[in-house]
Amino acid sequence: MAPLIEFIRFINESDEATFVSDLPRYLDVDSFATYLALNTLLVNMDSLVSGNGNNFYLYYNEADQRMTLLFWDGNESLGAFSPEKAASMPISLEASQKGTESILISRFLVQPTFRALYESKLRQVYA
């Protein structure tokens, strides 16, 4: 549990400069950006992206000592979980989007470097 506790503490307590510089030590940011892009394009309203905080696994890789979010239970994709809410989900996944309650997503998307990575993954997954 120590790596999980340390990761959660880092997300919640680090200042912005430390968050940007050290997040890649804690999280596979490339796969996280892909996770965000995939869930956004699939309009997966029953996921971390939608603010539900559901249906993902947080995997700790002991080899590189980083966390990775794994996609799970996508049967509510394409807006099936909440068609009304899905219709208003912006493709850009705005950090200020109401309903996005994940501090990790919010902090990730307000940083220009991580935002650019997410937008790149969004274009890649779309293609």
N, C-alpha and C positions, 0 to 999 in steps of 0.2 A: 504493500500500500504506500510505501514511502515515495516512490516516483510519482504516483497519482496525487498525493498530498502536496508534494513540491510543485507539480505542474499547476494545480488549482491555485495554490498560494501565489505563484508567479503571475498567472493570468489576472488575479484580483488585486495584487498589491504592487506590482512593478510600475515604475514611472514610465513615461512614454519612450524615452531614449533607451532604457533598458529593455523594454518590451520589443522594440524594433531590433536591437542588436542581439538579444538573447533568445528570441522566440525560436529560431532555427535549431537551437540546442535542445529545446524541449519538444518540438513538434516538427514533423515532416511537412513543411509549409507548402511544398510543391503538390503533394497529394491532398493536402487540405484545400488548397485553391481549386484543385480538380473536383474534389467532393462538393464544394460550394457551387461550382459551375454546373456540374451534373444535376444536382438537386434543383437548382434554379431553372435550368432548361426543361427538366421533366415536370416542373411545377409540382414538386413533391411536397404537398401541404402537411404531411405527417412526418416531418423531419426536423432536424436542428435548424435548418434554414428558415422554416416557416414560423419559428418561435415556439413550437410545441415541445421541443427538446427531446423528441422521441426518435426511436428507430435508427440508431446508429450504435456501433460498437467503438469503444475507445481501446485501441490495442497498444500495449507497450512492447516495443521491440528491444529486447535486452542487448542485441548485438550493437545497435547504434544508440541505445538509451534515449529513444525519442518515442513520442506518442504519434499514432496515426488514427484518423477517423475512418471507419469502414462503413460503407453503404450497406444497409440492411432493410428489408421489408418495404420494398418500393411499390407494393400493390395499390397504394393510394396516390400514385403519381398521375400526372396529367389532369390534376384538379379534382380527382374522384373523391377525395376526403371532404372537401368543402368548395363546391363550384363557385359560390358567391365570393368567398375569400380569394380563390384562385384567380378570378377575373381581374382583381386589382393588384396582383403580385407583379411588381416591376421586374423586367428581365435583367435590369442592371443590379438588382439586389442592393438597394441603397442602404447605407449604414444607418441612416436615420429612419428607416422604414419601421412603422409601428408594427409591433408583433415580433420583430426580431429582438428577442430578449437575451440572446446569447452574448455575454460580455466578450467572449473570444471572437465571435464574428464582428461585433461592433468595433472592437479595438483593431482587429485585422484590417477591416475595410477603410478605416480612416487614415491609415498609414499609406502614403503614396506608393512606396515600393511594393507592399503587399497588395494594394488595390490594383496596380498595374499587372501583377502576376495573376490575380483573379480574372481581370478582363482578358488577358491573353488566353487563359484556360477556357474562358467562356467562348471566345472565338474558335479555339481549337476543338472543343467538344461540339459546338454548333456545326462546324465543318464536317 
